[in-house]
């Protein structure tokens, strides 16, 4: 079978080593004679998987014993509710920055539980840039941002300096480059972009921040309960966590410094062609262009469907833009090799020549 170049925004491409390990474990997990999706999550074999996955997260991000790592369910979307339920105390105000659909949804949910101050928004220009000129009130319960905006194709490459607890949704760019994770009191990410298959969500919590959590929260929505039970208060997503563990092994082997170099090279290659090619143009501010999700359009919209068909015939998959914005989107997550980006660039150049 000819190679399919997977530019899907999620569920997304995974490293081959994680896929191979999953296939083997589905047949016989850890020498148990049982499939991975048959074994008890309470068995020592799977408990070792969860422990290793959590330790790898801390090791890769250079976090110490003052942080807890858990795997939950419900996607990043459930975190939009859990965060204010646990950390937005009565009489306090949470500070949010609105940079796209997922940030907007986080804000909408938080408003159900308390006061929300939207410090800045890029909605005025269809979320095509990252707001920068704002200050965080010193008395805010917490500050929430979304580091990468999958639908619109913008990314935060710097984070504010503040003494306010900082929370970040890193669903689509976590482990893609080096950053100072110790600046954050909480990081969360749906697995299905850079870390694993759909079905589990990574949550990283600073212990001192966790201690401030509201105690009167329903059990399944209480971070302290999940931490105390090591991600196993209820049956976790066994398969998803297993694949995350193997993907994290792969990320550790490469290292975040090298991963950042890889991802920048892929993005630079594609953006250079978008800027050069007369048939395409980018849609976001140059300084805020995401390295994970490259959004662009054809200068003549009538070419959009023919070009997507042209790409499909060349095994270039997942390039149609999100239904809410249209156009094209190439997701360049960690496991995508630069050869796939070059194949897309070649297709863009060939299509341009055919229309000349």
C-alpha positions as CSV (number, residue, x, y, z in Angstrom):
1,X,0.0,0.0,0.0
2,X,1.3,3.5,-0.9
3,X,2.1,5.7,2.0
4,X,-0.7,8.0,3.1
5,X,0.5,11.4,4.3
6,X,-1.7,12.1,7.4
7,X,-2.4,15.8,8.0
8,X,-5.5,15.2,10.1
9,X,-6.1,17.7,13.0
10,X,-7.1,14.9,15.3
11,X,-7.3,12.1,16.0
12,X,-4.0,12.4,14.4
13,X,-0.8,10.7,13.3
14,X,1.1,8.6,15.8
15,X,4.7,7.3,15.8
16,X,5.0,3.9,14.2
17,X,6.6,2.5,17.3
18,X,3.5,3.2,19.4
19,X,1.2,1.6,16.8
20,X,3.4,-1.5,16.6
21,X,3.5,-1.9,20.4
22,X,-0.3,-1.5,20.5
23,X,-0.9,-4.2,17.9
24,X,1.3,-6.6,19.9
25,X,-0.4,-5.7,23.2
26,X,-3.9,-6.2,21.6
27,X,-2.8,-9.8,21.0
28,X,-0.9,-10.4,24.2
29,X,-0.4,-7.7,26.8
30,X,2.7,-8.0,28.9
31,X,2.9,-11.7,28.7
32,X,-0.5,-12.1,30.4
33,X,-2.0,-14.1,27.5
34,X,-4.8,-11.6,27.4
35,X,-5.4,-8.7,25.1
36,X,-4.7,-5.2,26.4
37,X,-8.4,-4.4,26.1
38,X,-9.3,-7.4,28.2
39,X,-7.1,-7.0,31.2
40,X,-8.1,-5.5,34.6
41,X,-6.9,-1.9,35.1
42,X,-6.2,-3.0,38.6
43,X,-3.6,-5.6,37.5
44,X,0.0,-4.9,38.2
45,X,0.8,-4.9,34.5
46,X,-1.4,-2.0,33.7
47,X,-0.7,-0.1,37.0
48,X,2.9,-0.1,35.8
49,X,1.8,1.5,32.5
50,X,0.0,4.4,34.2
51,X,3.0,4.9,36.6
52,X,5.5,5.0,33.7
53,X,3.3,7.3,31.6
54,X,3.0,9.8,34.5
55,X,6.7,9.7,35.2
56,X,7.5,10.2,31.6
57,X,5.4,13.3,31.5
58,X,7.3,14.8,34.4
59,X,10.6,13.7,33.1
60,X,10.1,15.2,29.6
61,X,8.8,18.5,31.0
62,X,11.4,18.6,33.8
63,X,8.9,18.7,36.6
64,X,9.6,17.6,40.1
65,X,7.8,16.1,43.0
66,X,5.7,19.3,43.5
67,X,3.5,18.3,40.5
68,X,0.9,15.6,40.1
69,X,0.0,13.9,36.8
70,X,-3.3,12.2,36.1
71,X,-5.1,10.8,33.1
72,X,-8.9,11.6,32.9
73,X,-11.7,11.2,30.4
74,X,-14.1,13.6,28.8
75,X,-11.6,15.3,26.6
76,X,-10.3,18.8,27.2
77,X,-13.9,20.0,27.0
78,X,-14.7,18.5,30.4
79,X,-11.8,20.5,31.9
80,X,-13.7,23.6,30.9
81,X,-16.1,22.8,33.7
82,X,-13.8,21.1,36.1
83,X,-11.5,24.0,36.3
84,X,-14.0,26.6,37.6
85,X,-15.8,24.1,39.7
86,X,-12.5,23.3,41.5
87,X,-10.7,26.7,41.4
88,X,-13.2,29.6,41.0
89,X,-14.1,30.3,44.6
90,X,-17.2,32.5,45.4
91,X,-16.4,36.2,45.2
92,X,-13.4,35.6,43.0
93,X,-13.0,36.3,39.3
94,X,-11.2,34.1,36.7
95,X,-9.2,35.7,33.9
96,X,-9.4,34.3,30.4
97,X,-7.9,35.1,27.0
98,X,-10.1,34.3,24.0
99,X,-8.1,33.1,21.0
100,X,-10.5,30.7,19.3
101,X,-13.4,28.2,19.4
102,X,-12.0,26.2,22.3
103,X,-11.0,29.2,24.4
104,X,-14.5,30.6,23.7
105,X,-16.1,27.4,25.0
106,X,-13.9,27.4,28.1
107,X,-15.1,30.9,28.8
108,X,-18.8,30.0,28.2
109,X,-18.5,27.1,30.7
110,X,-16.6,29.1,33.3
111,X,-19.4,31.7,33.3
112,X,-21.8,29.1,34.6
113,X,-19.8,28.8,37.9
114,X,-18.7,32.4,38.6
115,X,-17.4,35.7,37.4
116,X,-15.1,35.7,34.3
117,X,-13.0,38.6,33.1
118,X,-12.1,38.2,29.4
119,X,-8.8,40.1,29.3
120,X,-8.4,40.1,25.6
121,X,-9.8,38.6,22.4
122,X,-8.9,38.2,18.8
123,X,-12.4,37.6,17.7
124,X,-12.5,41.0,16.1
125,X,-10.4,39.6,13.3
126,X,-11.6,36.1,13.1
127,X,-9.1,34.9,15.6
128,X,-6.2,35.5,13.2
129,X,-3.8,36.7,15.8
130,X,-2.8,36.2,19.5
131,X,-3.7,39.2,21.7
132,X,-0.6,40.6,23.5
133,X,-1.4,43.9,25.1
134,X,-3.3,43.0,28.3
135,X,-2.5,42.7,31.9
136,X,-3.6,40.1,34.4
137,X,-5.3,41.4,37.6
138,X,-3.3,40.4,40.6
139,X,-6.4,39.3,42.4
140,X,-7.6,36.8,39.7
141,X,-8.4,33.3,40.9
142,X,-6.4,32.0,37.9
143,X,-5.4,33.0,34.4
144,X,-6.5,30.6,31.5
145,X,-5.1,30.5,28.0
146,X,-5.0,28.2,25.0
147,X,-1.5,27.8,23.7
148,X,-2.4,26.6,20.2
149,X,-5.6,27.2,18.3
150,X,-6.2,24.1,16.1
151,X,-9.1,25.6,14.1
152,X,-7.6,29.0,13.3
153,X,-3.9,28.2,13.2
154,X,-2.4,30.5,15.8
155,X,0.1,29.6,18.5
156,X,1.4,31.3,21.7
157,X,5.2,31.3,21.7
158,X,5.5,33.3,24.9
159,X,3.5,33.3,28.1
160,X,2.9,36.2,30.5
161,X,4.8,36.7,33.7
162,X,2.4,36.7,36.6
163,X,2.0,35.6,40.2
164,X,-1.6,34.6,39.4
165,X,-2.0,30.8,39.0
166,X,-1.6,30.0,35.3
167,X,-3.6,27.3,33.5
168,X,-3.1,26.4,29.9
169,X,-5.0,24.2,27.4
170,X,-2.1,22.6,25.4
171,X,-4.2,20.0,23.6
172,X,-2.6,20.6,20.2
173,X,1.0,21.6,20.9
174,X,2.1,19.9,24.1
175,X,5.5,18.1,23.7
176,X,6.1,19.9,20.4
177,X,8.9,22.2,21.6
178,X,10.7,23.1,24.8
179,X,9.0,25.5,27.3
180,X,9.1,26.2,31.0
181,X,6.4,24.0,32.3
182,X,7.2,25.1,35.9
183,X,5.6,28.5,35.1
184,X,2.2,26.8,35.1
185,X,0.0,25.7,37.9
186,X,-2.1,23.5,35.6
187,X,-1.7,22.1,32.1
188,X,-4.2,20.0,30.4
189,X,-4.3,18.3,26.9
190,X,-6.5,15.9,25.0
191,X,-4.3,13.0,23.9
192,X,-5.5,12.8,20.3
193,X,-3.1,15.3,18.8
194,X,0.5,14.8,19.9
195,X,0.3,12.2,22.5
196,X,-2.0,9.3,21.7
197,X,-5.4,8.2,20.5
198,X,-8.7,9.7,21.5
199,X,-10.1,8.6,24.9
200,X,-7.9,10.2,27.6
201,X,-6.9,13.6,28.7
202,X,-3.6,14.5,30.4
203,X,-3.9,16.8,33.5
204,X,-0.8,18.2,35.2
205,X,-1.4,20.0,38.5
206,X,1.0,21.8,40.9
207,X,0.4,20.5,44.4
208,X,0.2,23.9,46.0
209,X,-2.5,24.9,43.5
210,X,-4.4,21.7,44.1
211,X,-4.5,22.4,47.8
212,X,-6.7,25.5,47.0
213,X,-9.3,23.4,45.2
214,X,-12.9,23.6,46.4
215,X,-13.8,20.5,48.5
216,X,-17.5,20.6,47.6
217,X,-17.3,19.3,44.1
218,X,-19.0,16.1,42.8
219,X,-16.7,13.2,43.2
220,X,-16.1,12.5,39.5
221,X,-15.3,16.2,38.9
222,X,-12.9,16.5,41.9
223,X,-9.2,16.7,41.0
224,X,-8.1,15.7,44.5
225,X,-10.1,12.4,44.2
226,X,-8.5,11.5,40.9
227,X,-5.0,12.3,42.2
228,X,-5.6,10.3,45.4
229,X,-6.7,7.4,43.3
230,X,-3.9,7.5,40.8
231,X,-6.2,8.1,37.7
232,X,-8.2,5.0,38.7
233,X,-11.1,6.2,40.7
234,X,-13.2,4.9,37.8
235,X,-12.0,2.6,35.0
236,X,-9.6,4.6,32.9
237,X,-9.2,4.4,29.2
238,X,-6.7,1.5,29.2
239,X,-5.9,1.4,25.5
240,X,-5.4,5.2,25.2
241,X,-3.1,5.4,28.2
242,X,-1.0,2.5,26.9
243,X,-0.5,4.2,23.5
244,X,0.3,7.5,25.3
245,X,3.0,5.7,27.3
246,X,4.7,4.4,24.1
247,X,4.3,7.8,22.4
248,X,5.9,9.4,25.4
249,X,8.8,7.0,25.2
250,X,9.3,8.0,21.6
251,X,9.2,11.7,22.6
252,X,11.7,11.2,25.4
253,X,14.1,9.5,23.0
254,X,14.0,12.4,20.6
255,X,13.9,15.1,23.3
256,X,12.0,18.4,23.3
257,X,14.9,20.4,21.9
258,X,15.2,18.2,18.9
259,X,11.4,17.9,18.5
260,X,11.2,21.7,18.4
261,X,13.8,21.8,15.7
262,X,11.9,19.1,13.7
263,X,8.6,20.9,14.0
264,X,10.0,24.3,13.1
265,X,11.7,22.9,10.0
266,X,8.4,21.3,8.8
267,X,6.4,24.5,9.4
268,X,9.0,26.7,7.8
269,X,9.0,24.5,4.7
270,X,5.2,24.8,4.2
271,X,4.9,28.4,5.1
272,X,7.6,29.3,2.7
273,X,5.7,27.6,-0.1
274,X,2.4,29.3,0.9
275,X,4.1,32.7,0.7
276,X,5.8,31.9,-2.6
277,X,3.0,30.2,-4.5
278,X,0.7,32.5,-6.3
279,X,-2.3,30.2,-5.8
280,X,-2.2,30.1,-1.9
281,X,-2.1,32.6,1.0
282,X,-1.9,32.3,4.7
283,X,-4.8,33.4,7.0
284,X,-3.1,34.4,10.3
285,X,-0.6,37.0,11.5
286,X,2.9,35.9,10.5
287,X,4.3,36.2,14.0
288,X,1.6,34.0,15.4
289,X,1.6,31.2,12.8
290,X,1.2,27.8,14.4
291,X,3.8,25.2,13.8
292,X,1.1,22.5,14.5
293,X,-1.8,23.6,12.4
294,X,-1.1,25.5,9.2
295,X,-4.2,27.3,7.9
296,X,-4.2,28.6,4.3
297,X,-6.6,29.3,1.4
298,X,-6.5,29.3,-2.3
299,X,-6.5,32.8,-3.8
300,X,-9.3,31.6,-6.1
301,X,-11.8,29.7,-4.0
302,X,-13.1,27.8,-7.1
303,X,-9.8,25.8,-7.0
304,X,-10.4,24.5,-3.5
305,X,-12.2,21.3,-4.2
306,X,-10.2,20.5,-7.3
307,X,-7.0,20.9,-5.3
308,X,-8.2,18.7,-2.5
309,X,-9.0,16.1,-5.0
310,X,-5.6,16.6,-6.6
311,X,-4.1,16.0,-3.1
312,X,-6.2,12.9,-2.4
313,X,-5.0,11.3,-5.6
314,X,-1.5,11.8,-4.2
315,X,-2.3,10.2,-0.8
316,X,-2.3,13.6,1.0
317,X,-5.0,13.1,3.6
318,X,-6.8,15.3,6.1
319,X,-6.2,18.7,4.4
320,X,-9.8,20.1,4.4
321,X,-10.1,23.1,6.8
322,X,-12.4,23.0,9.8
323,X,-16.1,23.3,8.8
324,X,-16.4,26.6,10.7
325,X,-13.6,28.4,8.7
326,X,-13.2,26.5,5.5
327,X,-10.0,26.6,3.4
328,X,-7.2,24.2,4.0
329,X,-5.4,23.0,7.1
330,X,-2.3,20.9,7.3
331,X,-1.6,19.6,10.8
332,X,2.1,19.0,11.4
333,X,2.1,17.1,14.7
334,X,5.2,15.5,16.1
335,X,4.9,12.1,14.3
336,X,4.5,13.7,10.9
337,X,7.8,13.4,9.0
338,X,9.2,16.2,6.9
339,X,8.9,14.0,3.8
340,X,5.2,14.3,4.1
341,X,5.4,18.1,4.2
342,X,7.7,18.0,1.1
343,X,5.1,15.8,-0.6
344,X,2.4,18.5,0.0
345,X,4.8,21.3,-1.1
346,X,5.5,19.3,-4.3
347,X,1.7,18.9,-4.9
348,X,1.3,22.7,-4.5
349,X,4.0,23.5,-6.9
350,X,2.7,21.0,-9.5
351,X,-0.8,22.3,-9.2
352,X,0.4,25.8,-9.7
353,X,2.3,24.8,-12.9
354,X,-0.8,23.0,-14.3
355,X,-2.9,26.1,-13.9
356,X,-0.3,28.4,-15.7
